[in-house]
């Protein structure tokens, strides 16, 4: 139960924002919305607004949907003629399928865009009102016979870059090392006012994260300390805070894509993939560290949800955007049977991923 409540709050927030992105652009372009649902299955409670939309919370809190007027679900089938015959001219204007391609594209992309916007708001708020750490990362100690020593790293070196990521905070060193996917880590350090580039091959060891969960850690054998033993946290102005928020989002996107690439190459650690159970566990653990940590987690989950939904897999937003790309190239929508074939493939892929991540989650809990 201690995990369930934070999980429901987290998933409800990121799903609501995602679906509201679809809803906002649908309303903007005159598309009728019959249902706005958080969750699936039986309705627990809800209400109707003045525009005829049913806002509701359902029993299974693992997603949500926006149902457009006249459609079976959020996105219409390619074959339109039979559908249009069922409605008068006034109602036809409220149908999703009658809208220009660019409007349908924005309606579909609105969900992921809203997720990225939520992350920007959260990160910007934290940077403006709490502050962002800018403490330089100085190497206090290099372990004997460690990858760091073999690479040539020395005490008092100041780390300026890891794998092309500029190190602006002592807190980023471990993150950049552990989110890398290459066999060797490129490390740039400042030594006697000269910048030196070194390469270290990390050791992969079994370890624990901050919450005690088992993970594979990449270590190079260094101890980091702040320069002059002083931490430098600064509150940022709005423009600077937004800038660093975009940088954070880009880092998450880049890291995720690199990880997916490593999976296709057979180099990625599939044990790190998780699903709703893992998210529930993390959300429950994070809330114990306070509101700030929880909000940061909401932002990262929101970025991940937005990014995943842009993958060109049918049933996801990216799959529909892929269909619209074909429509733009061909000058017409793909035929219904073609779309249905793609949807079957997408359903198989998503179910396979769901089974795999659930297995990982249960294994992490010691069930297997």
C-alpha positions, 0 to 999 in steps of 0.5 A: 500500500505504501507503494500503491498510493504514490504510484497512482498519484504519479501515473495519474498525473503523467497520463492526465497531462499526456491525454490533455495534450491530445484533448487540447489540440482536438478542442483547438481544431474543433474535434468533438471529444466524447470521453476523457478517461484516466484508467481503463475498465469499469468507471469508478466516478466521473462527470459530464462537462458543458461541451458533452465530454465525459471525464472519468476515472476507471478501475485499472490505473495503467493508462488513459484515453481520449475518445473522439466524437464518432470514433471507436477510439482516439484515432479513426480508420483510414476508410472514411466514406461509410463513417461520413454517411452516418452524420450530417454536415454539422456533425461531420465538422466535429469528426477527427477524420475530416481535419487536415493532415497537419491538424491530425498530426498536432492532435496526435503529437499533442500527448508527447509534447504535453509530457515534455512540457510537464518535465520542463515545468517541474525542472524549471520550478526546481532550478528557480526555487530550490537551485541547481548544483554547479559544484566542480568534480575534483578527483580526491582519490584514485584506486590502485590498479583501477580502470581510472589509474590505468587510464591515467587519471590522477588525484586533483584532476577536475572532470570536465566531460564524460562521453561528450557530456559536459560535467557541470556538477559533482552529482553528474559524474556517477550518472554519466558513467552509469548511463553510458553504453560504450565499452570505454568511457571518454573522460576529459579532465583539467590538470594544471590548467590543461585539458586532457582526454583519457579513456577508461574501460569500466568494471561491471559489478553487481551493486545497489542503487540509492534505494537498495535495488540490485543493479549493474554498476559501471565503476572506474575506481575514483572518489570525487569531492567538491573543490575546496570542500564547498558545494555550489548550488545556485537559483536560476532565472526563468530563461536559464532554468528553461535552458537547463530543463531542455538539456535534461530532457535531451540527455534523457532522450539521448541516453534512452536511444543509446540504450535501445541501440545497445539492446539491438547490438546485444550489448545492453543490460535487459535486466534494467528494463521495467514496467508498472511494477518497477515504477510503483516500487520506485515511486514508493521509495522516492516519496520517502526522500521528500516531495522534491525527489518525487517531483523529479521522478514524475518529470523523468517518467513523463519524459519517458512516456512522451518519448516511448509514445513517439516510437513508430509502433502502431497503437502508439502515437508514433505509429499514427504519425508514421501512418500520416507520413505515408499519407503525406507521401502517397497523397492518401491514407493507407488502406484499412487492411494495411493499417490493421496488419500494422496494428496486429504487429504493434499489439504483438510487440507491445504485449511481448514487451509487457510480458518481458518487463513484468517478468523482470519486475517480478524477478526483481521482487524475488518471485523467480 
